[in-house]
């Protein structure tokens, strides 16, 4: 009996790799501009201008728009084109509801799968230096610490489905989160709440860490409800 020749997988054609690279590049840059509010909510994205700026075809731009629409960052409306999503109060409330469940699960998984040393290190990030920075209205330092907290939790939780869902939500609420921490007292309240969560995580108390994360998000939601007329 003749032995079968091993099957060879066809290599990806260079033009396909280049097309994927162009689309990824577009998605990454447009996402950055939208999330940072460099492109304002409600702004129109024009295919021809973007195609010219990035030196790609309009087909590539439409592919990128499809990815951004799936992530909830833009809306494509007949006869109007692509518009950056503008979050209304009821949609933000919905996102808070979903975040409470997902982030509580994230913290529980991270507590169960992480090491004491991991959370000790993050507790040092949320230490006296950060408390002093927050007291001095250094909100960039606070937001950097929050990003490190979330990033570490997601990495330790080791759940790609959860990561994808939360990444999509974070993209959509990042602008609101930055505005919310500017409300007097909110950043310091959040600082202490994150320290308490991390203490529970360091001690391996997944039940308490999960509950504290829920309370943290409920508190943030209450601040939003109180000041939404100034935030929207």
ABEGO torsion letter per residue (X at the ends): XBBBBBBBBBBBBAAAAAAAAAAAAAAAAAAAAAAAGABBBGBBBBAAAAAAAAGBBAAAAAAAAAAAAAAGABBBBBGAEBBBBBBBAAAAAAAAAAAAAAAAAAAAAAAAABBAAAAAAAAAAABAAAAAAAAAGBAAAAAAAAAAAAAAAAAAAGBAAAAAAAAAAAAAAAAAAAAAAABBGAAAAAAAAAAAAAAAAAAGBAAAAAAAAAAAAAAAAAAAAAAAAAAX
